Amino acid sequence: MASPNFIDYVKFHSRSGRGGAGCLHFHREKFIQKGGPDGGNGGRGGHVILRGNAQLWTLLHLKYRKHVIASSGVPGEAANMTGADGKDEILEVPLGTVARRAETDEVLCEINEDGQEFILTPGGRGGKGNTFFATSTNQAPQYAQPGEPGIEEWIILELKLLADVGLVGFPNAGKSTLLSVVSAAKPKIADYAFTTLTPNLGVVSYRDDRSFVMADIPGIIEGAAEGKGLGIRFLRHIERNSLLLFLIPADSNDIRKEYEILLNELRKYNPELLDKRRLLAVSKSDMLDDELKAELMRELPEELPSVFISAVTNQGLTELKDLIWKNLH
C-alpha cells in the first residue's frame, strides 16, 4: 500500500432525488369528450447506494467527491403512464466500510461482503396521479400528488481494515519489519518513531498452502485514546482483527509495563477489544542469550502466550506462525 493512496476517512454531502409529480389528466379522444381520469404516477427519486467491492482497499476514489447527487424521478404522464425512476448513485466501497451520519454520529451500516448493497440516502417517492384518487363518488378528481422531496445529509465513511492479525505496539517496535519479512508487503521502514503513517496489509504464507492476513497498525503511544500522537485515527482498524499480536522490543525498560499501557489504551478506546485473543511477541531478540531470555520470561504476563522473535535473523518466526495459526483456528 502506498501511503498517499490509502484513504480511510471521507465526508461528503449526499442528496437523493426528488420524486416525480403525479399527473392530473383526463382521457380525451374523438367522440369521447369526458373520459375518466388517466394521470399516471411519478417515478421515485434516485437513491444514493453503497455497494461492497472486494477489489478495493481504500476510499481514495471518493476523497474529492464532496457532493453526491442522485437524479429526480420523472413526472407521470397521461394514459396512466408512470414516470421513470431517477438514476441511482452507486458508490463502491471496500469491505470493512462503516457509514454514519455526520450530525448525529448514528451508524447506518457496515459493508462486509462483496456485492452487499445498502440504501444510504433513499430517494423521494413519486406522487400519485389523479387516476389513483378516483372513487365511485368522485369519478373526476381534480388533483394529483406532488413527488416527495429528496433527502440531504452529510455522511461520513470510515474504513476498518479486515485482517486476521493486528500488530499492536509502540512506534519503532519492529512491526513493519516483521510484516515485511513474513509477507510480501513493503511498508516504509526506518530507525525513528512514526515511520508507519498508514496501515499496511500483508498475506502471510503458512504450511500446506494456507495463509492469513496480518495488518501493521501505526504505533500507539500512551494517551492515544485521547488523541495524542496519531490518536484514535488508526485504533479503529484494530476492531476488525480476529487476533491481536502485541509486539514489544527486547530492549524495552519494562515489557510488562509497556504491555499494560497498550492494553489500557485499547480499553479506553473500546473495552470490547479486550475480548479478543491476544499474543505477545518480544521482538529484536537476537540481542538476547538464553540466560537473558529466561530472566525476561519471568517478567512476562503469565496469562499471555509469548514467543521471542527476531525479524532480522528469522529467529522464532516459525514458532510465531504456529502460535498465530493455533489461536486463529
N, C-alpha and C positions, 0 to 999 in steps of 0.2 A: 504494500500500500504506500503510495507516495503521499507524504504529509499534506501538501497543499490541496490534494484532491479528496481527502477524507473529511466530509462534512456530516456531522451527526445532529445538527440542530438547524431548523429553518422555521421562520414565522411568515405567514402570508395572509392576505385578505381574501376570503372565499365568498363568492356571491353566486347563488344558484339562480336559474332562470325564472322569469315570471310566467305564470300560466296563461295560456291564450284565452281570450274572451269568448264566451258563448255567442252564438249567432241569433239575432232576432230577425226571423224571416218567415213569410207565408208562401205556400205553394201557389205559383201562378203559371198558367199556360192557356192556350187558346180554348175558349168556351168554358174555362174554369176561372171565374172571377174571384171567388172567395174560397180558395183551398185552405186546408188546415196548416198549422204551424209545421215548419220543416227546418228550423235552425239547428245546426249541429253543435256539438260540444267543442270547446277549445282544447288544444293539446297541453299536456303538462310541461312545466318548465324543466330545463335540463338540470340534472344532479351534478354535484361535484363528488367524485367517487375515488376512493383509494383502492389500489389493486397490488397485491404482493407479487414480487418478481424475484425469484431466487438467483437471477443473474446479476442483480445489483448489490452493491456493498456500501454505497454512500448516498447521501441526499444532495450531492453536488449539482445534479441536473435541475434541482428545484431552488437552488440558492438565490438565483436572480429573478425568480417569478414572484414578485411581490403581490400581484393581483391574479387570481384565478377566477374567471367569469364564464359561467355556462350560459348558453343562449336561451331565449324565451320560447315558449310554446306558440304555435301558430293559431290564430283565431279560427273558430268553427265557420262553416260555410253553409249555404243553402243546400237543399236536397239531403239534409241530415248527414252532411259530410263532416267528420271530426277532423279538427286541425292536427297537423303533425306535432309530435313531441319535440321539445327543444333538444339540441345535441348535448349529451353529457360530456363533462370534462373529466377524463380519467387520468389520475396521477399514479404512475407506477412507483412503488417504493420497495426498498429492500426488506427482507424478513427481519422482524425484531423492531419494526417501527411502531411507535406509540403516538397517537393523535390526541390532543386535548384542546379545549377552548382556552384562549389566552386570558380572557377576562375572569373566568371562574376557576380555572385550573382543573376543570372537570375532565376526566379521562373518557374519551369517546370510544376508542377501540385500540386493539393491538393486532397488528398484522403478523401472523406467524407461519402462514402456509402459502406456497406458491399458487397464484391464481385466486387467492382469497380476496373478496371484494367487500367494501363497506361504504354505504352512502354517507358521506361526511356532511354535506350540506344539501338537504333534499330540495328539489325544485317545487315551485308553487303548483297547485292543482289547477287544471283547466276549468273554466266556467261552463256551466250547463247552458245549452241552447234552449230556446223557448219551447221546443218540442217536449222537453223534459217536464215542463210545468203544465202541460195540457191535461185537463180533467173533464169529467162529464159535465161539470157545472161551469168550467172555464175553458171553453174549447178554442179560444183565440188569445192566449196570454201575450201581453204586450211588453214583456220584459225577458231578459236573459242575464245570466250571471257574468260579472267580470272575472278574469282569472285572478288567482291568488298571487300576491307579490312574492318574489324570491326572498331568500334569507341572506343577510350579510353578517359575517362574523370573522374575527381574527382567529386563526388556527396555528397551533404550534405542533410541529412534528419532531420527535426525538427518536434517534436510533439507539437501540440497546443491542450490542453485539451478541449473537448467538454462538456460544462456544462451549465445549465440554469442560475445559480447564481454564481458569482465570489466574494469571500470575499477580500476586499481591505483594508489595514490598515498598521500601523507601526508595527514593531516587538513587541511582547508581548501585543498586543491589545485585545487578547482573541479569536482570530479567530479559533484556533484549539480546544479550549474548547467548543465554540459554536457548531462546527461541530460534536464533539464527543457526545454532548447532544442531538442534533436534528436528528442524524443519527446513523447508526451502525459503522461508521468509527472510527478507533482507532489511531489517529495521536499522535505523541510524544508531551507531554505537560510538561512544566517546567517553573519555575519563572525566566527566563532570556531571553534576546533577541536572535533571530535567532534560536529558538528551532526547528522550521519547516525549513528543508533544501530542501524538495521536495514537490511538490503539492500533496494534498490529495483530493480524491473524496468521497462523501457520498450521498446516496439516502435518501431524507427527505420525510417521510410519511405525507400525508395531509388528509383532510376529504374525506370520501366516497372512500377509497382505491386509491386515487390519490397520485401522488408523483412528486418530481422534484429533479434534481441533483445539488448539491452545491459543489463548489471547494474552498479549502483553499489554497490560493496562499501565498508563503513565503513573509514575511514582506518587505514593501517598505520603503526606507529612502530617505531623501532629497538628490538629486544628483544621484538617481538610474538610470535615463535615460542616465547619463554619465558614468555609470559603477561602482558607489560607492556601498558599501555593497554587496549584491548579484547581483547588477547591473541589466541589462536588460535580464538576463538569464531566469527569470520567468515572465517578463512583457508580453511576447508573449502569455502566456496562457490566459490572460485577454481578448485578441482579440476575442476569440471564445465564450465568455459568453454572454448570452442574456441580462442579467441584472447585474449591479454592486452594491454590498452591501458594503458601507463604514462602517467600524467598528472603532469607536473611544472610548476609555475608559472615564468614567465619571470623573476620577481624572486627566484628561489632563489639562494642564495650559490654553489652549485656543483651544476649539473644532473647532471653525470656522477656525482658522489659520491652524490647522492640516489638516482639510479637503481641504483647498486651496493648501497646499503643495502637498498632494496626487494627487489632480486634476491636478496640474501643471506638476507633473512627468508623468502622463498619457498623458497630452497634448504634452509634449516634445518628448515622445516616439512615439506616433501616434495620431494626432489630431482627427482622426475618432472615437477614443474611447469615446470622449465627446458626440457623438451622441447616445450612449447607455442610456437606462433608469438607473437612479441612486436612491438609497435609503440610508438613514443614520440610523444606529443603535448605540445608546450610550450604550456601554457595562459596566459591573460592576456597574449597577445602584442600586444594593441592599444597597449600602452605602448612598444613597440619600433619603431625606424625601420629602414630597410634596412641601415644600417651595423651596428647592434647585432645584427640577425639574422645577418648574415654572420659576425660575430665569434663569436656563440654557436654557429653551425653547426660551427665548428672544434672546439668543446669537446664536442659530442655524440658518443655511441658510434658508431663507424664502421659496425658491423655491423647497426645498428638502423634500419629505415625510420622517418623522422621527419617531422613536419609542425608548423608554427606555427599555433595557433588562438586565437580569442577568442570565447567563447560570448556575450559581451555585444554585440559588433559583428558576429557571424556570420562573422568572418574565418577562412578556411581550413576551414570545416565541410564544404563540398562536396568539397574535396580529401581531407579525413579520411575521409568516407564512401566515396569511391572507393578509397582505400588499404585500408580495412577490407574492403570487398567483394572486392577483388582477392585479399586474403590468406585470406578465408573460402572462396573458390571458385577 
